[in-house]
């Protein structure tokens, strides 16, 4: 499923009076709110899942071509854990 298919499904869920533009705005607002919130806190949507940031510390790695040891910098990424009801 891509973004336009998701917008179509949202429009259907919203009812006959909703337009595709309304559904696109609803999706955009939801994604924007999650993006802003996950930068500072855990976002938990009951029945769907949890978005949170995880920090990986700096570590030593190895270049597979040369075998040379190099320093991999610390990084932060967003992790999603699905709720058990979504898994079922």
PDB file with SEQRES, HELIX, SHEET and CRYST1 records, atoms N, CA, C and O in Angstrom:
SEQRES   1 A   88  UNK UNK UNK UNK UNK UNK UNK UNK UNK UNK UNK UNK UNK          
SEQRES   2 A   88  UNK UNK UNK UNK UNK UNK UNK UNK UNK UNK UNK UNK UNK          
SEQRES   3 A   88  UNK UNK UNK UNK UNK UNK UNK UNK UNK UNK UNK UNK UNK          
SEQRES   4 A   88  UNK UNK UNK UNK UNK UNK UNK UNK UNK UNK UNK UNK UNK          
SEQRES   5 A   88  UNK UNK UNK UNK UNK UNK UNK UNK UNK UNK UNK UNK UNK          
SEQRES   6 A   88  UNK UNK UNK UNK UNK UNK UNK UNK UNK UNK UNK UNK UNK          
SEQRES   7 A   88  UNK UNK UNK UNK UNK UNK UNK UNK UNK UNK                      
HELIX    1 AA1 UNK A    3  UNK A   14  1                                  12    
HELIX    2 AA2 UNK A   20  UNK A   38  1                                  19    
HELIX    3 AA3 UNK A   84  UNK A   87  1                                   4    
SHEET    1 AA1 3 UNK A  43  UNK A  45  0                                        
SHEET    2 AA1 3 UNK A  49  UNK A  56 -1                                        
SHEET    3 AA1 3 UNK A  75  UNK A  82 -1                                        
SHEET    1 AA2 2 UNK A  59  UNK A  62  0                                        
SHEET    2 AA2 2 UNK A  69  UNK A  72 -1                                        
CRYST1    1.000    1.000    1.000  90.00  90.00  90.00 P 1           1          
ATOM      1  N   UNK A   1       0.844  -1.167   0.000  1.00  0.00           N  
ATOM      2  CA  UNK A   1       0.000   0.000   0.000  1.00  0.00           C  
ATOM      3  C   UNK A   1       0.895   1.238   0.000  1.00  0.00           C  
ATOM      4  O   UNK A   1       1.871   1.318   0.746  1.00  0.00           O  
ATOM      5  N   UNK A   2       0.547   2.184  -0.840  1.00  0.00           N  
ATOM      6  CA  UNK A   2       1.299   3.441  -0.871  1.00  0.00           C  
ATOM      7  C   UNK A   2       0.453   4.566  -0.259  1.00  0.00           C  
ATOM      8  O   UNK A   2      -0.668   4.342   0.197  1.00  0.00           O  
ATOM      9  N   UNK A   3       1.011   5.760  -0.261  1.00  0.00           N  
ATOM     10  CA  UNK A   3       0.364   6.881   0.413  1.00  0.00           C  
ATOM     11  C   UNK A   3      -0.999   7.216  -0.197  1.00  0.00           C  
ATOM     12  O   UNK A   3      -1.948   7.479   0.541  1.00  0.00           O  
ATOM     13  N   UNK A   4      -1.115   7.210  -1.510  1.00  0.00           N  
ATOM     14  CA  UNK A   4      -2.401   7.578  -2.127  1.00  0.00           C  
ATOM     15  C   UNK A   4      -3.459   6.509  -1.845  1.00  0.00           C  
ATOM     16  O   UNK A   4      -4.634   6.845  -1.702  1.00  0.00           O  
ATOM     17  N   UNK A   5      -3.079   5.251  -1.764  1.00  0.00           N  
ATOM     18  CA  UNK A   5      -4.034   4.201  -1.413  1.00  0.00           C  
ATOM     19  C   UNK A   5      -4.478   4.357   0.042  1.00  0.00           C  
ATOM     20  O   UNK A   5      -5.645   4.135   0.364  1.00  0.00           O  
ATOM     21  N   UNK A   6      -3.558   4.735   0.909  1.00  0.00           N  
ATOM     22  CA  UNK A   6      -3.899   4.980   2.307  1.00  0.00           C  
ATOM     23  C   UNK A   6      -4.854   6.165   2.423  1.00  0.00           C  
ATOM     24  O   UNK A   6      -5.801   6.120   3.208  1.00  0.00           O  
ATOM     25  N   UNK A   7      -4.619   7.209   1.660  1.00  0.00           N  
ATOM     26  CA  UNK A   7      -5.526   8.370   1.655  1.00  0.00           C  
ATOM     27  C   UNK A   7      -6.915   7.953   1.202  1.00  0.00           C  
ATOM     28  O   UNK A   7      -7.908   8.397   1.778  1.00  0.00           O  
ATOM     29  N   UNK A   8      -7.003   7.109   0.183  1.00  0.00           N  
ATOM     30  CA  UNK A   8      -8.308   6.618  -0.276  1.00  0.00           C  
ATOM     31  C   UNK A   8      -9.032   5.826   0.818  1.00  0.00           C  
ATOM     32  O   UNK A   8     -10.242   5.967   0.990  1.00  0.00           O  
ATOM     33  N   UNK A   9      -8.292   4.997   1.552  1.00  0.00           N  
ATOM     34  CA  UNK A   9      -8.906   4.223   2.636  1.00  0.00           C  
ATOM     35  C   UNK A   9      -9.378   5.132   3.766  1.00  0.00           C  
ATOM     36  O   UNK A   9     -10.438   4.905   4.348  1.00  0.00           O  
ATOM     37  N   UNK A  10      -8.594   6.156   4.075  1.00  0.00           N  
ATOM     38  CA  UNK A  10      -8.993   7.111   5.113  1.00  0.00           C  
ATOM     39  C   UNK A  10     -10.257   7.837   4.693  1.00  0.00           C  
ATOM     40  O   UNK A  10     -11.160   8.027   5.508  1.00  0.00           O  
ATOM     41  N   UNK A  11     -10.337   8.247   3.428  1.00  0.00           N  
ATOM     42  CA  UNK A  11     -11.523   8.933   2.919  1.00  0.00           C  
ATOM     43  C   UNK A  11     -12.758   8.048   3.044  1.00  0.00           C  
ATOM     44  O   UNK A  11     -13.828   8.531   3.413  1.00  0.00           O  
ATOM     45  N   UNK A  12     -12.622   6.766   2.743  1.00  0.00           N  
ATOM     46  CA  UNK A  12     -13.749   5.842   2.870  1.00  0.00           C  
ATOM     47  C   UNK A  12     -14.189   5.707   4.329  1.00  0.00           C  
ATOM     48  O   UNK A  12     -15.384   5.657   4.618  1.00  0.00           O  
ATOM     49  N   UNK A  13     -13.221   5.649   5.245  1.00  0.00           N  
ATOM     50  CA  UNK A  13     -13.535   5.539   6.669  1.00  0.00           C  
ATOM     51  C   UNK A  13     -14.213   6.799   7.196  1.00  0.00           C  
ATOM     52  O   UNK A  13     -15.037   6.730   8.107  1.00  0.00           O  
ATOM     53  N   UNK A  14     -13.862   7.959   6.618  1.00  0.00           N  
ATOM     54  CA  UNK A  14     -14.425   9.228   7.078  1.00  0.00           C  
ATOM     55  C   UNK A  14     -15.871   9.406   6.628  1.00  0.00           C  
ATOM     56  O   UNK A  14     -16.599  10.204   7.219  1.00  0.00           O  
ATOM     57  N   UNK A  15     -16.294   8.697   5.618  1.00  0.00           N  
ATOM     58  CA  UNK A  15     -17.679   8.785   5.153  1.00  0.00           C  
ATOM     59  C   UNK A  15     -17.796   9.482   3.814  1.00  0.00           C  
ATOM     60  O   UNK A  15     -16.810   9.972   3.262  1.00  0.00           O  
ATOM     61  N   UNK A  16     -19.011   9.520   3.304  1.00  0.00           N  
ATOM     62  CA  UNK A  16     -19.267  10.051   1.966  1.00  0.00           C  
ATOM     63  C   UNK A  16     -19.034  11.548   1.854  1.00  0.00           C  
ATOM     64  O   UNK A  16     -18.706  12.035   0.772  1.00  0.00           O  
ATOM     65  N   UNK A  17     -19.193  12.288   2.936  1.00  0.00           N  
ATOM     66  CA  UNK A  17     -19.050  13.737   2.865  1.00  0.00           C  
ATOM     67  C   UNK A  17     -17.582  14.179   2.813  1.00  0.00           C  
ATOM     68  O   UNK A  17     -17.301  15.330   2.477  1.00  0.00           O  
ATOM     69  N   UNK A  18     -16.650  13.289   3.137  1.00  0.00           N  
ATOM     70  CA  UNK A  18     -15.227  13.636   3.144  1.00  0.00           C  
ATOM     71  C   UNK A  18     -14.654  13.603   1.729  1.00  0.00           C  
ATOM     72  O   UNK A  18     -15.028  12.766   0.907  1.00  0.00           O  
ATOM     73  N   UNK A  19     -13.747  14.524   1.473  1.00  0.00           N  
ATOM     74  CA  UNK A  19     -13.075  14.552   0.180  1.00  0.00           C  
ATOM     75  C   UNK A  19     -11.683  13.947   0.317  1.00  0.00           C  
ATOM     76  O   UNK A  19     -11.183  13.718   1.418  1.00  0.00           O  
ATOM     77  N   UNK A  20     -11.085  13.700  -0.827  1.00  0.00           N  
ATOM     78  CA  UNK A  20      -9.725  13.165  -0.832  1.00  0.00           C  
ATOM     79  C   UNK A  20      -8.760  14.172  -0.200  1.00  0.00           C  
ATOM     80  O   UNK A  20      -7.793  13.781   0.454  1.00  0.00           O  
ATOM     81  N   UNK A  21      -9.021  15.458  -0.394  1.00  0.00           N  
ATOM     82  CA  UNK A  21      -8.186  16.505   0.186  1.00  0.00           C  
ATOM     83  C   UNK A  21      -8.285  16.489   1.710  1.00  0.00           C  
ATOM     84  O   UNK A  21      -7.281  16.673   2.398  1.00  0.00           O  
ATOM     85  N   UNK A  22      -9.501  16.267   2.244  1.00  0.00           N  
ATOM     86  CA  UNK A  22      -9.682  16.177   3.696  1.00  0.00           C  
ATOM     87  C   UNK A  22      -8.886  15.004   4.263  1.00  0.00           C  
ATOM     88  O   UNK A  22      -8.236  15.135   5.301  1.00  0.00           O  
ATOM     89  N   UNK A  23      -8.937  13.867   3.588  1.00  0.00           N  
ATOM     90  CA  UNK A  23      -8.218  12.680   4.040  1.00  0.00           C  
ATOM     91  C   UNK A  23      -6.710  12.897   3.980  1.00  0.00           C  
ATOM     92  O   UNK A  23      -5.984  12.455   4.870  1.00  0.00           O  
ATOM     93  N   UNK A  24      -6.233  13.581   2.930  1.00  0.00           N  
ATOM     94  CA  UNK A  24      -4.805  13.860   2.806  1.00  0.00           C  
ATOM     95  C   UNK A  24      -4.345  14.794   3.921  1.00  0.00           C  
ATOM     96  O   UNK A  24      -3.255  14.619   4.466  1.00  0.00           O  
ATOM     97  N   UNK A  25      -5.173  15.791   4.263  1.00  0.00           N  
ATOM     98  CA  UNK A  25      -4.837  16.705   5.358  1.00  0.00           C  
ATOM     99  C   UNK A  25      -4.817  15.969   6.701  1.00  0.00           C  
ATOM    100  O   UNK A  25      -3.957  16.232   7.541  1.00  0.00           O  
ATOM    101  N   UNK A  26      -5.761  15.051   6.900  1.00  0.00           N  
ATOM    102  CA  UNK A  26      -5.813  14.282   8.143  1.00  0.00           C  
ATOM    103  C   UNK A  26      -4.565  13.408   8.284  1.00  0.00           C  
ATOM    104  O   UNK A  26      -3.972  13.342   9.362  1.00  0.00           O  
ATOM    105  N   UNK A  27      -4.169  12.744   7.211  1.00  0.00           N  
ATOM    106  CA  UNK A  27      -2.968  11.907   7.238  1.00  0.00           C  
ATOM    107  C   UNK A  27      -1.724  12.752   7.466  1.00  0.00           C  
ATOM    108  O   UNK A  27      -0.864  12.389   8.268  1.00  0.00           O  
ATOM    109  N   UNK A  28      -1.623  13.868   6.772  1.00  0.00           N  
ATOM    110  CA  UNK A  28      -0.471  14.750   6.909  1.00  0.00           C  
ATOM    111  C   UNK A  28      -0.353  15.290   8.330  1.00  0.00           C  
ATOM    112  O   UNK A  28       0.744  15.336   8.888  1.00  0.00           O  
ATOM    113  N   UNK A  29      -1.475  15.698   8.918  1.00  0.00           N  
ATOM    114  CA  UNK A  29      -1.466  16.225  10.279  1.00  0.00           C  
ATOM    115  C   UNK A  29      -1.071  15.145  11.279  1.00  0.00           C  
ATOM    116  O   UNK A  29      -0.323  15.417  12.218  1.00  0.00           O  
ATOM    117  N   UNK A  30      -1.561  13.936  11.092  1.00  0.00           N  
ATOM    118  CA  UNK A  30      -1.229  12.834  11.991  1.00  0.00           C  
ATOM    119  C   UNK A  30       0.255  12.502  11.925  1.00  0.00           C  
ATOM    120  O   UNK A  30       0.909  12.370  12.960  1.00  0.00           O  
ATOM    121  N   UNK A  31       0.787  12.368  10.722  1.00  0.00           N  
ATOM    122  CA  UNK A  31       2.205  12.041  10.560  1.00  0.00           C  
ATOM    123  C   UNK A  31       3.094  13.157  11.094  1.00  0.00           C  
ATOM    124  O   UNK A  31       4.139  12.888  11.686  1.00  0.00           O  
ATOM    125  N   UNK A  32       2.691  14.399  10.890  1.00  0.00           N  
ATOM    126  CA  UNK A  32       3.457  15.532  11.389  1.00  0.00           C  
ATOM    127  C   UNK A  32       3.476  15.547  12.918  1.00  0.00           C  
ATOM    128  O   UNK A  32       4.519  15.795  13.523  1.00  0.00           O  
ATOM    129  N   UNK A  33       2.340  15.285  13.535  1.00  0.00           N  
ATOM    130  CA  UNK A  33       2.260  15.272  14.996  1.00  0.00           C  
ATOM    131  C   UNK A  33       3.117  14.150  15.581  1.00  0.00           C  
ATOM    132  O   UNK A  33       3.805  14.353  16.582  1.00  0.00           O  
ATOM    133  N   UNK A  34       3.080  12.980  14.969  1.00  0.00           N  
ATOM    134  CA  UNK A  34       3.894  11.855  15.443  1.00  0.00           C  
ATOM    135  C   UNK A  34       5.372  12.182  15.276  1.00  0.00           C  
ATOM    136  O   UNK A  34       6.169  11.913  16.175  1.00  0.00           O  
ATOM    137  N   UNK A  35       5.745  12.755  14.145  1.00  0.00           N  
ATOM    138  CA  UNK A  35       7.143  13.094  13.876  1.00  0.00           C  
ATOM    139  C   UNK A  35       7.682  14.090  14.894  1.00  0.00           C  
ATOM    140  O   UNK A  35       8.795  13.926  15.395  1.00  0.00           O  
ATOM    141  N   UNK A  36       6.900  15.118  15.202  1.00  0.00           N  
ATOM    142  CA  UNK A  36       7.338  16.126  16.176  1.00  0.00           C  
ATOM    143  C   UNK A  36       7.417  15.546  17.584  1.00  0.00           C  
ATOM    144  O   UNK A  36       8.358  15.832  18.324  1.00  0.00           O  
ATOM    145  N   UNK A  37       6.439  14.740  17.949  1.00  0.00           N  
ATOM    146  CA  UNK A  37       6.388  14.209  19.305  1.00  0.00           C  
ATOM    147  C   UNK A  37       7.464  13.164  19.563  1.00  0.00           C  
ATOM    148  O   UNK A  37       8.032  13.128  20.655  1.00  0.00           O  
ATOM    149  N   UNK A  38       7.756  12.318  18.591  1.00  0.00           N  
ATOM    150  CA  UNK A  38       8.717  11.239  18.808  1.00  0.00           C  
ATOM    151  C   UNK A  38      10.135  11.776  18.985  1.00  0.00           C  
ATOM    152  O   UNK A  38      11.008  11.064  19.482  1.00  0.00           O  
ATOM    153  N   UNK A  39      10.369  13.004  18.590  1.00  0.00           N  
ATOM    154  CA  UNK A  39      11.688  13.605  18.782  1.00  0.00           C  
ATOM    155  C   UNK A  39      11.983  13.840  20.256  1.00  0.00           C  
ATOM    156  O   UNK A  39      13.147  13.863  20.657  1.00  0.00           O  
ATOM    157  N   UNK A  40      10.943  14.015  21.070  1.00  0.00           N  
ATOM    158  CA  UNK A  40      11.160  14.317  22.481  1.00  0.00           C  
ATOM    159  C   UNK A  40      10.582  13.295  23.446  1.00  0.00           C  
ATOM    160  O   UNK A  40      10.968  13.270  24.614  1.00  0.00           O  
ATOM    161  N   UNK A  41       9.658  12.448  22.982  1.00  0.00           N  
ATOM    162  CA  UNK A  41       9.010  11.512  23.887  1.00  0.00           C  
ATOM    163  C   UNK A  41       8.522  10.276  23.144  1.00  0.00           C  
ATOM    164  O   UNK A  41       8.513  10.238  21.913  1.00  0.00           O  
ATOM    165  N   UNK A  42       8.117   9.268  23.909  1.00  0.00           N  
ATOM    166  CA  UNK A  42       7.557   8.047  23.336  1.00  0.00           C  
ATOM    167  C   UNK A  42       6.117   8.321  22.918  1.00  0.00           C  
ATOM    168  O   UNK A  42       5.371   8.959  23.662  1.00  0.00           O  
ATOM    169  N   UNK A  43       5.716   7.849  21.740  1.00  0.00           N  
ATOM    170  CA  UNK A  43       4.354   8.027  21.244  1.00  0.00           C  
ATOM    171  C   UNK A  43       3.684   6.665  21.244  1.00  0.00           C  
ATOM    172  O   UNK A  43       4.083   5.771  20.497  1.00  0.00           O  
ATOM    173  N   UNK A  44       2.663   6.505  22.083  1.00  0.00           N  
ATOM    174  CA  UNK A  44       1.979   5.231  22.222  1.00  0.00           C  
ATOM    175  C   UNK A  44       0.546   5.380  21.744  1.00  0.00           C  
ATOM    176  O   UNK A  44      -0.211   6.195  22.271  1.00  0.00           O  
ATOM    177  N   UNK A  45       0.180   4.592  20.747  1.00  0.00           N  
ATOM    178  CA  UNK A  45      -1.180   4.584  20.230  1.00  0.00           C  
ATOM    179  C   UNK A  45      -1.769   3.229  20.615  1.00  0.00           C  
ATOM    180  O   UNK A  45      -1.416   2.203  20.034  1.00  0.00           O  
ATOM    181  N   UNK A  46      -2.661   3.235  21.591  1.00  0.00           N  
ATOM    182  CA  UNK A  46      -3.224   1.996  22.113  1.00  0.00           C  
ATOM    183  C   UNK A  46      -3.916   1.225  20.984  1.00  0.00           C  
ATOM    184  O   UNK A  46      -4.707   1.789  20.227  1.00  0.00           O  
ATOM    185  N   UNK A  47      -3.612  -0.048  20.886  1.00  0.00           N  
ATOM    186  CA  UNK A  47      -4.202  -0.898  19.857  1.00  0.00           C  
ATOM    187  C   UNK A  47      -3.439  -0.886  18.552  1.00  0.00           C  
ATOM    188  O   UNK A  47      -3.735  -1.681  17.660  1.00  0.00           O  
ATOM    189  N   UNK A  48      -2.460   0.000  18.416  1.00  0.00           N  
ATOM    190  CA  UNK A  48      -1.672   0.070  17.182  1.00  0.00           C  
ATOM    191  C   UNK A  48      -0.209  -0.216  17.458  1.00  0.00           C  
ATOM    192  O   UNK A  48       0.351  -1.164  16.909  1.00  0.00           O  
ATOM    193  N   UNK A  49       0.424   0.598  18.310  1.00  0.00           N  
ATOM    194  CA  UNK A  49       1.829   0.369  18.623  1.00  0.00           C  
ATOM    195  C   UNK A  49       2.479   1.585  19.246  1.00  0.00           C  
ATOM    196  O   UNK A  49       1.822   2.568  19.586  1.00  0.00           O  
ATOM    197  N   UNK A  50       3.810   1.486  19.387  1.00  0.00           N  
ATOM    198  CA  UNK A  50       4.582   2.528  20.052  1.00  0.00           C  
ATOM    199  C   UNK A  50       5.752   2.957  19.178  1.00  0.00           C  
ATOM    200  O   UNK A  50       6.487   2.123  18.650  1.00  0.00           O  
ATOM    201  N   UNK A  51       5.916   4.260  19.034  1.00  0.00           N  
ATOM    202  CA  UNK A  51       7.064   4.836  18.352  1.00  0.00           C  
ATOM    203  C   UNK A  51       7.969   5.428  19.418  1.00  0.00           C  
ATOM    204  O   UNK A  51       7.494   6.155  20.291  1.00  0.00           O  
ATOM    205  N   UNK A  52       9.262   5.132  19.367  1.00  0.00           N  
ATOM    206  CA  UNK A  52      10.195   5.753  20.290  1.00  0.00           C  
ATOM    207  C   UNK A  52      11.575   5.818  19.661  1.00  0.00           C  
ATOM    208  O   UNK A  52      11.888   5.085  18.723  1.00  0.00           O  
ATOM    209  N   UNK A  53      12.396   6.715  20.200  1.00  0.00           N  
ATOM    210  CA  UNK A  53      13.754   6.848  19.688  1.00  0.00           C  
ATOM    211  C   UNK A  53      14.696   5.971  20.500  1.00  0.00           C  
ATOM    212  O   UNK A  53      14.546   5.825  21.713  1.00  0.00           O  
ATOM    213  N   UNK A  54      15.656   5.397  19.816  1.00  0.00           N  
ATOM    214  CA  UNK A  54      16.694   4.596  20.455  1.00  0.00           C  
ATOM    215  C   UNK A  54      18.037   5.191  20.063  1.00  0.00           C  
ATOM    216  O   UNK A  54      18.262   5.544  18.906  1.00  0.00           O  
ATOM    217  N   UNK A  55      18.918   5.296  21.036  1.00  0.00           N  
ATOM    218  CA  UNK A  55      20.246   5.835  20.791  1.00  0.00           C  
ATOM    219  C   UNK A  55      21.254   4.695  20.821  1.00  0.00           C  
ATOM    220  O   UNK A  55      21.312   3.921  21.776  1.00  0.00           O  
ATOM    221  N   UNK A  56      22.040   4.607  19.768  1.00  0.00           N  
ATOM    222  CA  UNK A  56      23.113   3.616  19.707  1.00  0.00           C  
ATOM    223  C   UNK A  56      24.418   4.334  20.005  1.00  0.00           C  
ATOM    224  O   UNK A  56      24.715   5.352  19.380  1.00  0.00           O  
ATOM    225  N   UNK A  57      25.204   3.826  20.947  1.00  0.00           N  
ATOM    226  CA  UNK A  57      26.468   4.489  21.280  1.00  0.00           C  
ATOM    227  C   UNK A  57      27.502   4.329  20.169  1.00  0.00           C  
ATOM    228  O   UNK A  57      27.373   3.463  19.304  1.00  0.00           O  
ATOM    229  N   UNK A  58      28.517   5.168  20.206  1.00  0.00           N  
ATOM    230  CA  UNK A  58      29.623   5.046  19.251  1.00  0.00           C  
ATOM    231  C   UNK A  58      30.320   3.712  19.495  1.00  0.00           C  
ATOM    232  O   UNK A  58      30.384   3.226  20.624  1.00  0.00           O  
ATOM    233  N   UNK A  59      30.838   3.132  18.422  1.00  0.00           N  
ATOM    234  CA  UNK A  59      31.494   1.834  18.555  1.00  0.00           C  
ATOM    235  C   UNK A  59      32.552   1.682  17.480  1.00  0.00           C  
ATOM    236  O   UNK A  59      32.611   2.468  16.534  1.00  0.00           O  
ATOM    237  N   UNK A  60      33.367   0.689  17.629  1.00  0.00           N  
ATOM    238  CA  UNK A  60      34.397   0.406  16.629  1.00  0.00           C  
ATOM    239  C   UNK A  60      33.849  -0.605  15.636  1.00  0.00           C  
ATOM    240  O   UNK A  60      33.161  -1.556  16.006  1.00  0.00           O  
ATOM    241  N   UNK A  61      34.166  -0.382  14.378  1.00  0.00           N  
ATOM    242  CA  UNK A  61      33.748  -1.283  13.320  1.00  0.00           C  
ATOM    243  C   UNK A  61      34.932  -1.621  12.441  1.00  0.00           C  
ATOM    244  O   UNK A  61      36.055  -1.186  12.702  1.00  0.00           O  
ATOM    245  N   UNK A  62      34.683  -2.391  11.408  1.00  0.00           N  
ATOM    246  CA  UNK A  62      35.755  -2.794  10.514  1.00  0.00           C  
ATOM    247  C   UNK A  62      35.298  -2.636   9.073  1.00  0.00           C  
ATOM    248  O   UNK A  62      34.198  -3.057   8.714  1.00  0.00           O  
ATOM    249  N   UNK A  63      36.133  -2.037   8.261  1.00  0.00           N  
ATOM    250  CA  UNK A  63      35.873  -1.906   6.832  1.00  0.00           C  
ATOM    251  C   UNK A  63      36.039  -3.290   6.215  1.00  0.00           C  
ATOM    252  O   UNK A  63      37.129  -3.857   6.289  1.00  0.00           O  
ATOM    253  N   UNK A  64      34.986  -3.857   5.606  1.00  0.00           N  
ATOM    254  CA  UNK A  64      35.093  -5.219   5.080  1.00  0.00           C  
ATOM    255  C   UNK A  64      36.076  -5.350   3.904  1.00  0.00           C  
ATOM    256  O   UNK A  64      36.617  -6.430   3.668  1.00  0.00           O  
ATOM    257  N   UNK A  65      36.303  -4.264   3.176  1.00  0.00           N  
ATOM    258  CA  UNK A  65      37.227  -4.340   2.038  1.00  0.00           C  
ATOM    259  C   UNK A  65      38.688  -4.366   2.474  1.00  0.00           C  
ATOM    260  O   UNK A  65      39.490  -5.149   1.966  1.00  0.00           O  
ATOM    261  N   UNK A  66      39.016  -3.493   3.427  1.00  0.00           N  
ATOM    262  CA  UNK A  66      40.424  -3.356   3.805  1.00  0.00           C  
ATOM    263  C   UNK A  66      40.751  -4.000   5.141  1.00  0.00           C  
ATOM    264  O   UNK A  66      41.921  -4.239   5.442  1.00  0.00           O  
ATOM    265  N   UNK A  67      39.739  -4.284   5.945  1.00  0.00           N  
ATOM    266  CA  UNK A  67      39.974  -4.838   7.267  1.00  0.00           C  
ATOM    267  C   UNK A  67      40.395  -3.787   8.278  1.00  0.00           C  
ATOM    268  O   UNK A  67      40.686  -4.107   9.431  1.00  0.00           O  
ATOM    269  N   UNK A  68      40.426  -2.534   7.848  1.00  0.00           N  
ATOM    270  CA  UNK A  68      40.843  -1.429   8.705  1.00  0.00           C  
ATOM    271  C   UNK A  68      39.781  -1.148   9.771  1.00  0.00           C  
ATOM    272  O   UNK A  68      38.588  -1.151   9.471  1.00  0.00           O  
ATOM    273  N   UNK A  69      40.206  -0.905  11.008  1.00  0.00           N  
ATOM    274  CA  UNK A  69      39.305  -0.560  12.106  1.00  0.00           C  
ATOM    275  C   UNK A  69      38.952   0.923  11.996  1.00  0.00           C  
ATOM    276  O   UNK A  69      39.812   1.769  11.752  1.00  0.00           O  
ATOM    277  N   UNK A  70      37.659   1.214  12.184  1.00  0.00           N  
ATOM    278  CA  UNK A  70      37.215   2.601  12.128  1.00  0.00           C  
ATOM    279  C   UNK A  70      36.186   2.853  13.210  1.00  0.00           C  
ATOM    280  O   UNK A  70      35.590   1.917  13.744  1.00  0.00           O  
ATOM    281  N   UNK A  71      35.982   4.111  13.530  1.00  0.00           N  
ATOM    282  CA  UNK A  71      35.041   4.514  14.575  1.00  0.00           C  
ATOM    283  C   UNK A  71      33.685   4.807  13.934  1.00  0.00           C  
ATOM    284  O   UNK A  71      33.590   5.645  13.037  1.00  0.00           O  
ATOM    285  N   UNK A  72      32.636   4.119  14.391  1.00  0.00           N  
ATOM    286  CA  UNK A  72      31.277   4.367  13.923  1.00  0.00           C  
ATOM    287  C   UNK A  72      30.640   5.329  14.922  1.00  0.00           C  
ATOM    288  O   UNK A  72      30.576   5.018  16.111  1.00  0.00           O  
ATOM    289  N   UNK A  73      30.167   6.492  14.468  1.00  0.00           N  
ATOM    290  CA  UNK A  73      29.625   7.489  15.404  1.00  0.00           C  
ATOM    291  C   UNK A  73      28.302   7.030  16.029  1.00  0.00           C  
ATOM    292  O   UNK A  73      27.625   6.146  15.505  1.00  0.00           O  
ATOM    293  N   UNK A  74      27.956   7.645  17.147  1.00  0.00           N  
ATOM    294  CA  UNK A  74      26.672   7.377  17.803  1.00  0.00           C  
ATOM    295  C   UNK A  74      25.546   7.825  16.880  1.00  0.00           C  
ATOM    296  O   UNK A  74      25.707   8.766  16.103  1.00  0.00           O  
ATOM    297  N   UNK A  75      24.411   7.149  16.970  1.00  0.00           N  
ATOM    298  CA  UNK A  75      23.279   7.511  16.120  1.00  0.00           C  
ATOM    299  C   UNK A  75      21.971   7.325  16.874  1.00  0.00           C  
ATOM    300  O   UNK A  75      21.899   6.587  17.857  1.00  0.00           O  
ATOM    301  N   UNK A  76      20.957   8.000  16.401  1.00  0.00           N  
ATOM    302  CA  UNK A  76      19.620   7.898  16.961  1.00  0.00           C  
ATOM    303  C   UNK A  76      18.680   7.477  15.853  1.00  0.00           C  
ATOM    304  O   UNK A  76      18.742   8.012  14.746  1.00  0.00           O  
ATOM    305  N   UNK A  77      17.804   6.516  16.144  1.00  0.00           N  
ATOM    306  CA  UNK A  77      16.833   6.076  15.153  1.00  0.00           C  
ATOM    307  C   UNK A  77      15.472   5.896  15.814  1.00  0.00           C  
ATOM    308  O   UNK A  77      15.370   5.789  17.036  1.00  0.00           O  
ATOM    309  N   UNK A  78      14.441   5.865  14.997  1.00  0.00           N  
ATOM    310  CA  UNK A  78      13.083   5.674  15.488  1.00  0.00           C  
ATOM    311  C   UNK A  78      12.743   4.195  15.360  1.00  0.00           C  
ATOM    312  O   UNK A  78      12.991   3.575  14.326  1.00  0.00           O  
ATOM    313  N   UNK A  79      12.167   3.636  16.432  1.00  0.00           N  
ATOM    314  CA  UNK A  79      11.801   2.234  16.472  1.00  0.00           C  
ATOM    315  C   UNK A  79      10.295   2.138  16.655  1.00  0.00           C  
ATOM    316  O   UNK A  79       9.713   2.901  17.425  1.00  0.00           O  
ATOM    317  N   UNK A  80       9.659   1.202  15.948  1.00  0.00           N  
ATOM    318  CA  UNK A  80       8.221   0.967  16.101  1.00  0.00           C  
ATOM    319  C   UNK A  80       8.022  -0.445  16.630  1.00  0.00           C  
ATOM    320  O   UNK A  80       8.559  -1.409  16.085  1.00  0.00           O  
ATOM    321  N   UNK A  81       7.248  -0.551  17.693  1.00  0.00           N  
ATOM    322  CA  UNK A  81       6.867  -1.857  18.226  1.00  0.00           C  
ATOM    323  C   UNK A  81       5.356  -1.979  18.092  1.00  0.00           C  
ATOM    324  O   UNK A  81       4.611  -1.158  18.628  1.00  0.00           O  
ATOM    325  N   UNK A  82       4.911  -2.998  17.382  1.00  0.00           N  
ATOM    326  CA  UNK A  82       3.479  -3.199  17.165  1.00  0.00           C  
ATOM    327  C   UNK A  82       2.807  -3.691  18.431  1.00  0.00           C  
ATOM    328  O   UNK A  82       3.392  -4.456  19.198  1.00  0.00           O  
ATOM    329  N   UNK A  83       1.580  -3.250  18.647  1.00  0.00           N  
ATOM    330  CA  UNK A  83       0.780  -3.707  19.790  1.00  0.00           C  
ATOM    331  C   UNK A  83       0.353  -5.146  19.564  1.00  0.00           C  
ATOM    332  O   UNK A  83       0.261  -5.601  18.423  1.00  0.00           O  
ATOM    333  N   UNK A  84       0.096  -5.852  20.636  1.00  0.00           N  
ATOM    334  CA  UNK A  84      -0.276  -7.258  20.504  1.00  0.00           C  
ATOM    335  C   UNK A  84      -1.578  -7.426  19.720  1.00  0.00           C  
ATOM    336  O   UNK A  84      -1.740  -8.414  19.004  1.00  0.00           O  
ATOM    337  N   UNK A  85      -2.502  -6.479  19.844  1.00  0.00           N  
ATOM    338  CA  UNK A  85      -3.751  -6.572  19.085  1.00  0.00           C  
ATOM    339  C   UNK A  85      -3.505  -6.414  17.591  1.00  0.00           C  
ATOM    340  O   UNK A  85      -4.221  -7.004  16.783  1.00  0.00           O  
ATOM    341  N   UNK A  86      -2.501  -5.626  17.212  1.00  0.00           N  
ATOM    342  CA  UNK A  86      -2.157  -5.474  15.795  1.00  0.00           C  
ATOM    343  C   UNK A  86      -1.475  -6.733  15.280  1.00  0.00           C  
ATOM    344  O   UNK A  86      -1.689  -7.136  14.136  1.00  0.00           O  
ATOM    345  N   UNK A  87      -0.651  -7.358  16.125  1.00  0.00           N  
ATOM    346  CA  UNK A  87       0.036  -8.588  15.731  1.00  0.00           C  
ATOM    347  C   UNK A  87      -0.953  -9.722  15.482  1.00  0.00           C  
ATOM    348  O   UNK A  87      -0.752 -10.549  14.593  1.00  0.00           O  
ATOM    349  N   UNK A  88      -2.028  -9.754  16.280  1.00  0.00           N  
ATOM    350  CA  UNK A  88      -3.029 -10.816  16.133  1.00  0.00           C  
ATOM    351  C   UNK A  88      -3.806 -10.596  14.864  1.00  0.00           C  
ATOM    352  O   UNK A  88      -4.702 -11.377  14.545  1.00  0.00           O  
TER     353      UNK A  88                                                      
END                                                                             
